[in-house]
Amino acid sequence: MINKIIIMGRLTADPRETVLSSGTKKVDFRIATDRDYKVKGEKHTDFITVDAWGSTGEFVTKYFKKGQMIIVEGSMQIDQWKDDTGNNRERSYINAAQIHFGESKRDEGQQSASGGIYTPEVTYTQAANDDDLPF
């Protein structure tokens, strides 16, 4: 079975670090990511929780702040438990395995219409005939 997620979005707040009683560090944060379709002409945004552990979490804390674009690779997790009153509870989140910058330093602070993602201009030329192709 495969459980792999890659998602890109903007941090909704600064990452929050927690140190567990075992001494393990956990960093959690939420990212906002737009759906690629509209419902009744309206754009919809999903807010997704991410947990990052150990050095991955430290990396997020050190280099990311609210509003920055981030790319998260990981797996989907669903925790289920009963609360103190006996009600069933559930929490869905991404357990981060790798974190990547979603924008270059140059793009930070000066968001472009493309959402702060650097998109190089590429010019394509069409081959005159099949003999011009390298294969």
GROMACS elastic network, one bead per residue, 0.5 to 0.9 nm:
[ bonds ]
;  ai    aj funct       b0    kb
    2    75     6  0.89197   500
    3    74     6  0.81174   500
    3    75     6  0.53690   500
    3    76     6  0.65104   500
    4    73     6  0.72433   500
    4    74     6  0.56571   500
    4    76     6  0.70033   500
    5    72     6  0.77980   500
    5    73     6  0.56683   500
    5    74     6  0.53057   500
    5    75     6  0.54372   500
    5    76     6  0.67272   500
    5    94     6  0.77146   500
    6    71     6  0.70774   500
    6    72     6  0.56202   500
    6    74     6  0.65913   500
    6    75     6  0.84461   500
    7    33     6  0.79990   500
    7    70     6  0.83072   500
    7    71     6  0.57003   500
    7    72     6  0.53504   500
    7    73     6  0.66616   500
    7    74     6  0.87922   500
    8    31     6  0.79083   500
    8    32     6  0.83736   500
    8    33     6  0.66195   500
    8    69     6  0.70397   500
    8    70     6  0.56409   500
    8    72     6  0.63104   500
    8    73     6  0.89565   500
    8   102     6  0.71028   500
    9    31     6  0.53867   500
    9    32     6  0.52162   500
    9    34     6  0.77374   500
    9    67     6  0.89917   500
    9    68     6  0.81258   500
    9    69     6  0.54425   500
    9    70     6  0.56538   500
    9    71     6  0.67158   500
    9    72     6  0.86167   500
    9   102     6  0.79271   500
   10    13     6  0.89367   500
   10    30     6  0.82081   500
   10    31     6  0.50829   500
   10    32     6  0.52903   500
   10    33     6  0.68132   500
   10    66     6  0.74475   500
   10    67     6  0.52537   500
   10    68     6  0.52045   500
   10    70     6  0.60235   500
   10    71     6  0.87920   500
   10   102     6  0.86431   500
   11    14     6  0.69483   500
   11    15     6  0.79190   500
   11    29     6  0.70037   500
   11    30     6  0.58020   500
   11    32     6  0.64351   500
   11    64     6  0.80856   500
   11    65     6  0.68784   500
   11    68     6  0.57128   500
   11    69     6  0.66762   500
   11    70     6  0.71830   500
   12    15     6  0.88764   500
   12    29     6  0.76429   500
   12    30     6  0.57422   500
   12    31     6  0.55651   500
   12    32     6  0.63544   500
   12    47     6  0.82216   500
   12    65     6  0.87549   500
   12    66     6  0.55442   500
   12    67     6  0.61051   500
   12    68     6  0.85793   500
   13    16     6  0.85099   500
   13    29     6  0.70402   500
   13    30     6  0.70872   500
   13    31     6  0.82969   500
   13    65     6  0.69195   500
   13    67     6  0.71077   500
   14    29     6  0.71528   500
   14    30     6  0.88635   500
   14    61     6  0.79515   500
   14    64     6  0.72838   500
   14    67     6  0.83030   500
   15    27     6  0.64089   500
   15    28     6  0.59228   500
   15    30     6  0.79643   500
   15    57     6  0.87529   500
   15    60     6  0.70703   500
   15    61     6  0.58504   500
   15    64     6  0.73931   500
   15    65     6  0.68113   500
   15    66     6  0.76448   500
   16    26     6  0.82974   500
   16    27     6  0.54196   500
   16    28     6  0.54442   500
   16    29     6  0.63386   500
   16    61     6  0.75602   500
   17    25     6  0.68475   500
   17    26     6  0.57537   500
   17    28     6  0.65995   500
   17    29     6  0.89790   500
   17    57     6  0.77781   500
   17    58     6  0.83397   500
   17    61     6  0.74220   500
   18    24     6  0.83949   500
   18    25     6  0.58096   500
   18    26     6  0.52316   500
   18    27     6  0.61495   500
   18    28     6  0.81242   500
   19    22     6  0.78808   500
   19    23     6  0.57574   500
   19    24     6  0.57079   500
   19    26     6  0.62856   500
   19    27     6  0.86781   500
   20    23     6  0.52553   500
   20    24     6  0.53770   500
   20    25     6  0.63225   500
   20    26     6  0.74732   500
   21    24     6  0.74091   500
   22    25     6  0.88351   500
   24    53     6  0.76706   500
   24    54     6  0.66484   500
   25    52     6  0.86030   500
   25    53     6  0.59797   500
   25    54     6  0.53512   500
   25    55     6  0.83806   500
   25    57     6  0.73166   500
   25    58     6  0.80069   500
   26    51     6  0.67649   500
   26    52     6  0.58438   500
   26    54     6  0.64243   500
   26    57     6  0.61835   500
   26    58     6  0.84347   500
   27    50     6  0.82394   500
   27    51     6  0.57763   500
   27    52     6  0.51118   500
   27    53     6  0.62145   500
   27    54     6  0.81966   500
   27    56     6  0.85113   500
   27    58     6  0.74119   500
   27    60     6  0.77063   500
   27    61     6  0.73646   500
   28    49     6  0.71015   500
   28    50     6  0.55508   500
   28    52     6  0.61920   500
   28    53     6  0.86396   500
   28    57     6  0.78375   500
   29    48     6  0.83560   500
   29    49     6  0.58507   500
   29    50     6  0.54374   500
   29    51     6  0.67776   500
   29    52     6  0.84947   500
   30    47     6  0.62715   500
   30    48     6  0.52957   500
   30    50     6  0.59368   500
   30    51     6  0.88702   500
   31    46     6  0.80941   500
   31    47     6  0.55756   500
   31    48     6  0.53456   500
   31    49     6  0.66293   500
   31    50     6  0.76787   500
   31    67     6  0.88898   500
   31    69     6  0.85894   500
   31    70     6  0.79971   500
   32    45     6  0.62999   500
   32    46     6  0.56731   500
   32    48     6  0.64954   500
   33    44     6  0.86226   500
   33    45     6  0.54900   500
   33    46     6  0.53956   500
   33    47     6  0.65434   500
   33    48     6  0.78035   500
   34    37     6  0.84356   500
   34    43     6  0.71831   500
   34    44     6  0.58688   500
   34    46     6  0.62146   500
   34    47     6  0.88640   500
   35    38     6  0.74279   500
   35    43     6  0.70960   500
   35    44     6  0.57475   500
   35    45     6  0.59356   500
   35    46     6  0.71476   500
   36    43     6  0.82248   500
   36    44     6  0.84869   500
   37    41     6  0.88615   500
   37    42     6  0.86318   500
   37    43     6  0.69052   500
   37    44     6  0.78241   500
   38    41     6  0.52973   500
   38    42     6  0.51066   500
   38    44     6  0.66312   500
   39    42     6  0.52124   500
   39    43     6  0.66738   500
   39    44     6  0.74492   500
   40    43     6  0.85929   500
   48    92     6  0.84743   500
   48    93     6  0.67014   500
   48    94     6  0.77035   500
   49    92     6  0.74903   500
   49    94     6  0.63898   500
   49    95     6  0.89499   500
   50    72     6  0.82818   500
   50    93     6  0.54719   500
   50    95     6  0.60375   500
   50    96     6  0.65370   500
   51    57     6  0.77665   500
   51    93     6  0.70773   500
   51    94     6  0.62212   500
   51    95     6  0.50981   500
   51    96     6  0.59431   500
   52    55     6  0.83223   500
   52    56     6  0.57343   500
   52    58     6  0.82681   500
   52    60     6  0.79311   500
   52    94     6  0.85563   500
   52    95     6  0.62617   500
   52    96     6  0.50462   500
   52    97     6  0.73301   500
   52    98     6  0.86243   500
   52    99     6  0.88163   500
   53    56     6  0.56889   500
   53    58     6  0.78118   500
   53    95     6  0.82981   500
   53    96     6  0.76034   500
   53    97     6  0.84752   500
   54    57     6  0.53944   500
   54    58     6  0.63530   500
   54    59     6  0.87923   500
   55    59     6  0.60872   500
   55    60     6  0.86751   500
   56    59     6  0.51586   500
   56    60     6  0.65281   500
   56    61     6  0.88681   500
   56    96     6  0.77052   500
   56    97     6  0.72935   500
   56    98     6  0.68446   500
   56    99     6  0.70998   500
   57    60     6  0.51200   500
   57    61     6  0.62597   500
   57    62     6  0.86206   500
   57    96     6  0.85640   500
   57    99     6  0.89403   500
   58    61     6  0.50690   500
   58    62     6  0.60737   500
   58    63     6  0.86296   500
   59    62     6  0.51942   500
   59    63     6  0.61334   500
   59    64     6  0.80637   500
   59    99     6  0.81149   500
   60    63     6  0.54780   500
   60    64     6  0.53872   500
   60    65     6  0.83878   500
   60    99     6  0.74747   500
   61    64     6  0.59542   500
   61    65     6  0.77240   500
   62    65     6  0.85846   500
   63   101     6  0.88630   500
   64    67     6  0.86187   500
   64    68     6  0.64332   500
   64    69     6  0.84592   500
   64    70     6  0.79564   500
   64   101     6  0.85630   500
   65    68     6  0.58849   500
   66    69     6  0.88934   500
   68   101     6  0.86031   500
   68   102     6  0.77452   500
   68   103     6  0.79177   500
   68   108     6  0.74354   500
   68   109     6  0.89138   500
   68   116     6  0.88435   500
   69   101     6  0.67606   500
   69   103     6  0.60666   500
   69   108     6  0.88538   500
   69   115     6  0.85628   500
   69   116     6  0.75864   500
   69   117     6  0.81767   500
   70    99     6  0.72000   500
   70   100     6  0.61132   500
   70   101     6  0.51967   500
   70   103     6  0.76224   500
   71    98     6  0.83776   500
   71    99     6  0.58167   500
   71   101     6  0.61299   500
   71   102     6  0.55296   500
   72    94     6  0.83958   500
   72    96     6  0.62759   500
   72    97     6  0.76783   500
   72    98     6  0.61017   500
   72   100     6  0.64847   500
   72   101     6  0.89583   500
   73    94     6  0.83910   500
   73    95     6  0.83815   500
   73    96     6  0.58171   500
   73    97     6  0.57466   500
   73    98     6  0.50973   500
   73    99     6  0.63218   500
   73   100     6  0.82567   500
   74    94     6  0.61660   500
   74    95     6  0.54326   500
   74    98     6  0.65845   500
   74    99     6  0.87365   500
   75    93     6  0.84562   500
   75    94     6  0.55280   500
   75    95     6  0.53380   500
   75    96     6  0.67314   500
   75    97     6  0.76137   500
   76    92     6  0.72685   500
   76    93     6  0.59631   500
   76    95     6  0.62877   500
   76    96     6  0.88652   500
   77    91     6  0.80911   500
   77    92     6  0.57315   500
   77    93     6  0.54248   500
   77    94     6  0.58838   500
   77    95     6  0.64693   500
   78    90     6  0.67950   500
   78    91     6  0.55695   500
   78    93     6  0.65588   500
   78    94     6  0.87207   500
   79    89     6  0.82082   500
   79    90     6  0.55749   500
   79    91     6  0.51744   500
   79    92     6  0.65465   500
   79    93     6  0.85719   500
   80    88     6  0.71796   500
   80    89     6  0.56687   500
   80    91     6  0.66123   500
   80    92     6  0.89587   500
   81    86     6  0.89925   500
   81    87     6  0.82784   500
   81    88     6  0.58712   500
   81    89     6  0.53299   500
   81    90     6  0.65620   500
   81    91     6  0.89541   500
   82    85     6  0.76175   500
   82    86     6  0.52387   500
   82    87     6  0.52770   500
   82    89     6  0.57261   500
   82    90     6  0.86645   500
   83    86     6  0.52691   500
   83    87     6  0.54609   500
   83    88     6  0.65666   500
   83    89     6  0.65853   500
   84    87     6  0.75022   500
   96    99     6  0.70957   500
  101   104     6  0.72014   500
  102   116     6  0.82410   500
  102   117     6  0.67509   500
  102   118     6  0.89418   500
  103   106     6  0.80495   500
  103   107     6  0.61288   500
  103   108     6  0.70154   500
  103   116     6  0.61109   500
  103   117     6  0.51278   500
  103   118     6  0.64740   500
  104   107     6  0.53171   500
  104   108     6  0.67544   500
  104   116     6  0.82748   500
  104   117     6  0.75110   500
  104   118     6  0.69374   500
  105   108     6  0.53333   500
  105   109     6  0.86876   500
  106   109     6  0.81589   500
  106   110     6  0.79087   500
  106   118     6  0.88137   500
  107   110     6  0.55293   500
  107   111     6  0.61372   500
  107   112     6  0.76253   500
  107   116     6  0.56044   500
  107   117     6  0.71322   500
  107   118     6  0.70410   500
  108   111     6  0.66123   500
  108   116     6  0.70683   500
  109   116     6  0.86223   500
  110   116     6  0.72798   500
  111   114     6  0.77139   500
  111   115     6  0.59471   500
  111   117     6  0.81073   500
  112   115     6  0.55316   500
  112   116     6  0.50441   500
  112   117     6  0.75785   500
  112   118     6  0.85969   500
  113   116     6  0.71544   500
  113   117     6  0.89041   500
  114   117     6  0.59462   500
  114   118     6  0.78043   500
  114   119     6  0.79545   500
  115   118     6  0.87199   500
  119   122     6  0.89316   500
  126   129     6  0.86049   500
  127   130     6  0.70829   500
  127   131     6  0.84527   500
  127   132     6  0.58754   500
  127   133     6  0.68281   500
  128   131     6  0.81206   500
  128   132     6  0.66414   500
  128   133     6  0.89909   500
  129   132     6  0.57668   500
  129   133     6  0.75922   500
  130   133     6  0.54871   500
  130   134     6  0.89069   500
  131   134     6  0.79714   500
  131   135     6  0.89072   500
  132   135     6  0.88699   500
